[in-house]
Amino acid sequence: MSNKKTYKYHRSSFVIGKKADGTPERIWVRGKTKAECAEKLAEAKRLHNMGVSLQDITVADWAVRWLRTYKGNANEVQLAHYTAKLKRDILPVIGHMKIKEVRPSHLKELLNSYSGGKVGTVSKIRIAIKQLFADAVEEGLIERNPTTRLELPNLTENLRRPLNIAERLACEKVASSHKYGSYVNVMLYCGLRRGECIALEVGDVDLQKNQLTISKALNLTKNIGYIAGTKAANMRKIRTNNDVGVRIVPIPKIAIPIFSELCKGKQNGDILFPKQAGGYATKQACRYWWSVFSKECIAIEPKFSPEITPHFLRHTYATDLYAAGIDEKARKEFLGHSSSDVTDIYTKMSEDAFERARDLLNEYHDFNRWLFPDLR
């Protein structure tokens, strides 16, 4: 038996017989530490004595183990994402194969079958594949990673984009009198994700300072959701009672009457957008709200795309921030983007910077209403 370190890994092996040319046939394992390597070696020997080889494990068997071991600390949304990509896209094609027999051509063929698909969807499939096999290398199941040069096929751009002028005119005209117009306008003027919007309570609205506190979101993985942290907090694996992942968003002048009406006669703990029977909205309720709203938009503007979703409103808000001349730091704060920059995580926007950004946003909306008088 040999035990040596190759690059950042420790490798070990044991002889299981002889090859046709008379040289020893070995089973290799590796680990980041000597202890991990020794543990894997003992497991490989145990399985070999039972007639099972780690190198004979199928992609499907490894996927089950990979989800449990390497994605065990992922949040529910991330775990559901990886599970869906495996079950729908990866395992039906290569799940039956032994992992050691998977070649780059097999994976290239798998991705090529999505040629013409959406960039976002196929990119996520590739990410799952690359992580699955990279961790198989680390686990010692395969010596070479077949995903090293795995490229995407020709794809179409994702549809998500900001609303164009005609769509925005229709959206704001319908919102001015529609039952669910306030729900739509809050996402449009404040850039909230759907889950953040329906989790809003009266106590999150400060009409003295004209700002919102976004500290939670309704997770709608299933029809009936539950309160969780914001997306930024989840990405950083931060609990909801931590300041990291909580953000303050300006209420622009155009949205002040909307929030004033929403909060009128309500207590701090009251939900701004409850379902009809009370309580937080369900996924089905949110889909219904948008469905009936968008149908009215299409009725007055035939070019209003039926593929538009509430997330287009967030893209529109992001475009508004940029067009208003608001700096990148403030845009990232207002949108609640998770940042890899550690200094950004702990650096809070000053009150003066916040007010300057809000003033720029108000000026932008005022100019738009002068330029396009049909807007609200």
C-alpha positions as CSV (number, residue, x, y, z in Angstrom):
1,M,0.0,0.0,0.0
2,S,1.2,3.5,-0.8
3,N,0.2,6.7,0.9
4,K,1.3,10.0,-0.7
5,K,0.1,13.5,-1.2
6,T,-0.7,14.7,-4.7
7,Y,-1.3,18.4,-4.9
8,K,-3.7,19.2,-2.1
9,Y,-5.0,15.6,-1.7
10,H,-3.7,12.6,0.2
11,R,-4.0,9.4,-1.9
12,S,-4.0,5.7,-0.8
13,S,-4.6,2.4,-2.5
14,F,-4.6,-1.3,-2.0
15,V,-4.0,-4.2,-4.4
16,I,-7.0,-6.3,-5.5
17,G,-5.2,-8.5,-8.0
18,K,-3.1,-8.4,-11.2
19,K,-3.8,-6.9,-14.6
20,A,-3.3,-8.9,-17.8
21,D,0.3,-7.5,-18.1
22,G,1.1,-8.7,-14.6
23,T,1.2,-5.3,-12.9
24,P,-0.8,-4.8,-9.7
25,E,-4.4,-3.7,-10.0
26,R,-5.3,-1.2,-7.3
27,I,-8.2,0.7,-5.9
28,W,-7.4,4.3,-5.2
29,V,-9.0,6.7,-2.8
30,R,-8.1,10.2,-1.8
31,G,-8.9,12.8,0.9
32,K,-8.0,16.3,2.0
33,T,-6.4,15.0,5.2
34,K,-4.6,11.8,6.1
35,A,-7.4,10.9,8.5
36,E,-10.1,11.4,5.8
37,C,-8.0,9.3,3.3
38,A,-7.6,6.5,5.8
39,E,-11.3,6.5,6.5
40,K,-12.1,6.3,2.8
41,L,-9.5,3.5,2.4
42,A,-11.1,1.5,5.2
43,E,-14.6,1.9,3.6
44,A,-13.3,0.9,0.1
45,K,-11.7,-2.2,1.6
46,R,-15.0,-3.1,3.4
47,L,-17.0,-2.6,0.2
48,H,-14.5,-4.6,-1.8
49,N,-14.7,-7.5,0.6
50,M,-18.5,-7.4,0.1
51,G,-18.0,-7.5,-3.7
52,V,-18.7,-3.8,-4.2
53,S,-16.3,-1.3,-5.7
54,L,-16.6,2.5,-5.3
55,Q,-15.5,2.8,-8.9
56,D,-18.5,0.8,-10.0
57,I,-21.0,3.1,-8.4
58,T,-23.6,4.5,-10.9
59,V,-24.2,8.2,-11.5
60,A,-27.7,7.8,-9.9
61,D,-26.2,6.2,-6.7
62,W,-23.6,8.9,-6.5
63,A,-26.2,11.6,-6.9
64,V,-28.2,10.4,-3.9
65,R,-25.0,10.3,-1.8
66,W,-23.9,13.7,-3.2
67,L,-27.1,15.4,-2.3
68,R,-27.0,14.0,1.2
69,T,-23.3,14.7,1.8
70,Y,-22.2,17.7,-0.3
71,K,-25.6,19.6,-0.3
72,G,-26.7,18.7,3.2
73,N,-26.2,22.3,4.4
74,A,-28.0,23.9,1.5
75,N,-31.2,25.7,2.2
76,E,-34.5,24.2,1.1
77,V,-34.7,26.2,-2.2
78,Q,-31.2,25.3,-3.2
79,L,-31.7,21.7,-2.4
80,A,-35.0,21.6,-4.4
81,H,-33.1,23.2,-7.3
82,Y,-30.4,20.6,-7.4
83,T,-32.8,17.7,-6.9
84,A,-35.0,18.9,-9.8
85,K,-32.0,19.3,-12.2
86,L,-30.9,15.7,-11.3
87,K,-34.3,14.1,-11.6
88,R,-35.5,15.9,-14.7
89,D,-32.4,16.6,-16.7
90,I,-29.4,14.6,-15.7
91,L,-30.3,11.2,-14.3
92,P,-32.7,10.2,-17.1
93,V,-29.8,10.4,-19.5
94,I,-26.7,9.2,-17.6
95,G,-28.0,7.9,-14.3
96,H,-27.7,4.3,-15.3
97,M,-24.0,4.7,-16.2
98,K,-21.1,3.8,-14.0
99,I,-19.6,7.1,-13.0
100,K,-16.1,6.0,-14.1
101,E,-17.4,5.4,-17.6
102,V,-18.9,8.8,-18.2
103,R,-16.9,10.7,-20.8
104,P,-17.0,14.4,-21.8
105,S,-18.8,13.4,-25.0
106,H,-21.7,11.9,-23.0
107,L,-22.1,15.2,-21.1
108,K,-21.7,17.3,-24.2
109,E,-24.4,15.3,-25.9
110,L,-26.7,15.8,-22.8
111,L,-26.3,19.6,-22.9
112,N,-26.6,19.7,-26.7
113,S,-30.0,18.2,-26.4
114,Y,-31.1,21.6,-24.9
115,S,-29.8,23.6,-27.9
116,G,-32.0,26.6,-28.5
117,G,-33.2,26.5,-24.8
118,K,-32.9,29.3,-22.3
119,V,-29.5,30.4,-21.1
120,G,-30.5,30.4,-17.4
121,T,-32.1,27.0,-17.4
122,V,-29.3,25.2,-19.3
123,S,-26.5,27.0,-17.3
124,K,-28.0,25.7,-14.1
125,I,-28.0,22.2,-15.5
126,R,-24.3,22.6,-16.3
127,I,-23.5,23.9,-12.9
128,A,-25.2,20.9,-11.3
129,I,-23.2,18.5,-13.6
130,K,-19.9,20.2,-12.9
131,Q,-20.4,20.1,-9.2
132,L,-21.5,16.5,-9.2
133,F,-18.4,15.3,-11.0
134,A,-16.0,17.7,-9.3
135,D,-17.0,16.3,-6.0
136,A,-16.7,12.8,-7.4
137,V,-13.1,13.5,-8.1
138,E,-12.6,14.8,-4.6
139,E,-14.3,11.7,-3.2
140,G,-11.9,9.5,-5.2
141,L,-14.5,7.9,-7.4
142,I,-12.9,9.1,-10.6
143,E,-9.4,10.3,-11.4
144,R,-10.3,12.8,-14.2
145,N,-13.1,15.3,-14.3
146,P,-15.1,14.9,-17.6
147,T,-16.6,18.4,-17.2
148,T,-13.4,20.4,-17.5
149,R,-14.2,21.7,-21.0
150,L,-17.9,21.3,-20.9
151,E,-19.4,24.2,-22.9
152,L,-22.9,25.4,-23.4
153,P,-24.6,24.8,-26.7
154,N,-26.2,27.7,-28.7
155,L,-29.0,29.1,-26.5
156,T,-31.5,31.9,-26.5
157,E,-31.4,34.7,-24.0
158,N,-33.7,34.6,-21.0
159,L,-36.9,36.5,-21.6
160,R,-36.8,38.5,-18.3
161,R,-36.2,42.2,-19.0
162,P,-37.6,45.6,-18.0
163,L,-41.0,46.6,-19.3
164,N,-40.9,48.7,-22.4
165,I,-42.7,52.1,-22.6
166,A,-45.9,50.7,-24.0
167,E,-46.0,47.8,-21.4
168,R,-45.3,50.2,-18.6
169,L,-48.0,52.6,-19.7
170,A,-50.5,49.8,-19.8
171,C,-49.3,48.4,-16.4
172,E,-49.5,51.8,-14.6
173,K,-52.8,52.7,-16.2
174,V,-54.4,49.4,-15.1
175,A,-52.8,49.6,-11.6
176,S,-54.4,53.0,-10.9
177,S,-57.8,51.4,-10.5
178,H,-57.3,47.7,-10.3
179,K,-58.0,45.6,-7.2
180,Y,-54.4,44.3,-7.2
181,G,-52.9,47.5,-8.5
182,S,-51.2,48.4,-5.2
183,Y,-49.5,44.9,-5.1
184,V,-48.1,45.5,-8.6
185,N,-47.0,49.1,-7.9
186,V,-45.1,48.2,-4.8
187,M,-43.0,45.7,-6.8
188,L,-42.6,48.2,-9.6
189,Y,-41.7,51.3,-7.5
190,C,-39.7,49.5,-4.8
191,G,-38.1,46.5,-6.7
192,L,-39.3,43.9,-4.2
193,R,-39.3,40.2,-5.0
194,R,-42.8,38.6,-4.9
195,G,-42.0,36.8,-1.7
196,E,-40.8,40.0,-0.1
197,C,-43.8,41.9,-1.2
198,I,-46.4,39.5,0.2
199,A,-44.5,39.3,3.5
200,L,-44.8,43.0,4.1
201,E,-46.5,44.2,7.3
202,V,-47.6,47.7,8.2
203,G,-44.7,47.9,10.7
204,D,-42.3,47.6,7.8
205,V,-43.5,50.9,6.4
206,D,-42.1,54.1,7.7
207,L,-44.1,57.0,6.2
208,Q,-42.1,59.5,8.4
209,K,-38.8,58.6,6.7
210,N,-40.5,57.3,3.5
211,Q,-38.7,54.0,3.6
212,L,-39.4,50.2,3.8
213,T,-37.6,47.7,6.0
214,I,-37.2,44.4,4.1
215,S,-36.2,41.7,6.7
216,K,-38.2,38.7,5.5
217,A,-39.8,36.9,2.6
218,L,-42.5,34.3,2.2
219,N,-41.0,31.1,0.8
220,L,-43.4,29.8,-1.8
221,T,-41.7,26.6,-2.7
222,K,-45.1,25.0,-2.0
223,N,-48.5,26.5,-2.3
224,I,-48.7,27.5,1.3
225,G,-45.5,29.3,2.1
226,Y,-43.6,30.1,5.3
227,I,-41.7,33.1,6.5
228,A,-38.0,32.9,5.9
229,G,-35.0,35.3,5.5
230,T,-34.5,37.5,2.4
231,K,-32.7,35.9,-0.6
232,A,-29.5,37.7,0.4
233,A,-29.7,36.3,3.9
234,N,-30.3,32.8,2.6
235,M,-27.4,33.1,0.2
236,R,-25.2,34.0,3.1
237,K,-26.9,31.4,5.4
238,I,-27.8,34.2,7.8
239,R,-30.7,33.9,10.2
240,T,-33.6,36.4,9.8
241,N,-32.8,38.1,13.1
242,N,-29.4,39.2,11.9
243,D,-28.9,42.7,10.4
244,V,-27.1,41.1,7.4
245,G,-29.7,40.4,4.7
246,V,-32.0,43.1,6.0
247,R,-32.2,46.2,3.8
248,I,-33.9,49.6,3.8
249,V,-35.6,50.6,0.5
250,P,-36.7,54.2,-0.3
251,I,-40.4,54.8,-0.9
252,P,-40.4,57.2,-3.9
253,K,-42.8,60.2,-3.8
254,I,-45.0,58.5,-6.4
255,A,-45.6,55.5,-4.1
256,I,-46.3,57.4,-0.9
257,P,-50.1,57.7,-1.5
258,I,-50.2,53.9,-2.2
259,F,-48.6,53.0,1.1
260,S,-50.7,55.6,3.0
261,E,-53.8,53.9,1.7
262,L,-52.5,50.4,2.4
263,C,-51.7,51.3,6.0
264,K,-54.8,53.3,6.8
265,G,-56.6,52.0,9.9
266,K,-54.3,49.0,10.3
267,Q,-52.0,47.8,13.1
268,N,-48.2,47.2,12.8
269,G,-48.6,43.4,12.6
270,D,-51.2,43.5,9.8
271,I,-50.2,42.1,6.4
272,L,-50.3,44.6,3.6
273,F,-51.4,42.0,1.0
274,P,-53.3,39.2,2.7
275,K,-55.3,36.6,0.8
276,Q,-59.1,37.0,0.8
277,A,-59.6,34.8,3.8
278,G,-56.8,36.5,5.7
279,G,-53.3,35.4,6.4
280,Y,-50.3,35.4,4.0
281,A,-51.1,34.9,0.3
282,T,-50.5,31.5,-1.2
283,K,-48.7,30.7,-4.4
284,Q,-52.0,30.1,-6.1
285,A,-53.4,33.5,-4.9
286,C,-50.3,35.3,-6.2
287,R,-50.7,33.7,-9.6
288,Y,-54.4,34.6,-9.7
289,W,-53.7,38.2,-8.8
290,W,-51.1,38.6,-11.6
291,S,-53.3,36.6,-14.1
292,V,-56.3,38.9,-13.8
293,F,-54.1,42.0,-13.7
294,S,-52.1,41.1,-16.8
295,K,-55.2,40.2,-18.7
296,E,-56.5,43.7,-18.3
297,C,-53.1,45.1,-19.4
298,I,-53.3,42.9,-22.6
299,A,-56.9,44.2,-23.2
300,I,-55.8,47.8,-23.4
301,E,-52.3,47.1,-24.9
302,P,-52.3,44.1,-27.3
303,K,-48.5,44.2,-27.4
304,F,-48.3,43.6,-23.6
305,S,-46.6,40.2,-23.7
306,P,-48.5,37.4,-21.9
307,E,-45.1,36.0,-20.9
308,I,-44.5,39.0,-18.6
309,T,-44.2,37.9,-14.9
310,P,-44.0,40.0,-11.7
311,H,-40.2,39.6,-11.8
312,F,-40.2,41.9,-14.9
313,L,-41.2,44.7,-12.5
314,R,-38.0,44.1,-10.5
315,H,-36.0,44.3,-13.7
316,T,-37.8,47.6,-14.5
317,Y,-37.0,49.0,-11.1
318,A,-33.3,48.1,-11.5
319,T,-33.3,49.9,-14.9
320,D,-35.0,52.9,-13.2
321,L,-32.2,53.1,-10.6
322,Y,-29.5,53.0,-13.3
323,A,-31.3,55.6,-15.4
324,A,-31.8,57.9,-12.4
325,G,-28.0,58.0,-12.0
326,I,-27.9,56.1,-8.7
327,D,-24.5,54.6,-8.0
328,E,-23.8,50.9,-8.0
329,K,-23.4,50.5,-4.2
330,A,-26.9,52.1,-3.6
331,R,-28.4,50.0,-6.4
332,K,-27.1,46.8,-4.9
333,E,-28.4,47.9,-1.5
334,F,-31.9,48.7,-2.7
335,L,-32.2,45.5,-4.8
336,G,-30.9,43.3,-2.0
337,H,-28.3,41.6,-4.1
338,S,-26.0,39.1,-2.2
339,S,-22.4,40.3,-2.5
340,S,-19.2,38.3,-2.4
341,D,-17.4,41.5,-1.2
342,V,-17.0,41.1,2.6
343,T,-16.7,44.9,3.0
344,D,-20.0,45.4,1.3
345,I,-21.7,43.1,3.7
346,Y,-20.7,45.2,6.8
347,T,-20.7,48.6,5.2
348,K,-24.1,50.3,5.6
349,M,-25.3,53.2,3.5
350,S,-25.2,56.6,5.2
351,E,-28.4,58.5,5.8
352,D,-27.2,61.3,3.5
353,A,-26.3,58.8,0.7
354,F,-29.8,57.2,1.1
355,E,-31.6,60.5,0.8
356,R,-29.5,61.5,-2.2
357,A,-30.4,58.3,-4.0
358,R,-34.1,58.7,-3.1
359,D,-34.0,62.3,-4.4
360,L,-32.5,61.1,-7.7
361,L,-35.2,58.5,-8.0
362,N,-37.9,61.1,-7.4
363,E,-36.4,63.4,-10.0
364,Y,-36.3,60.5,-12.5
365,H,-40.0,59.7,-11.9
366,D,-41.0,63.4,-12.2
367,F,-39.1,63.7,-15.5
368,N,-40.7,60.5,-16.8
369,R,-44.2,61.9,-16.0
370,W,-43.3,65.1,-17.9
371,L,-41.9,63.2,-20.8
372,F,-44.7,60.6,-20.9
373,P,-47.8,62.4,-19.5
374,D,-49.9,59.3,-19.9
375,L,-48.0,57.7,-17.0
376,R,-49.7,58.1,-13.6
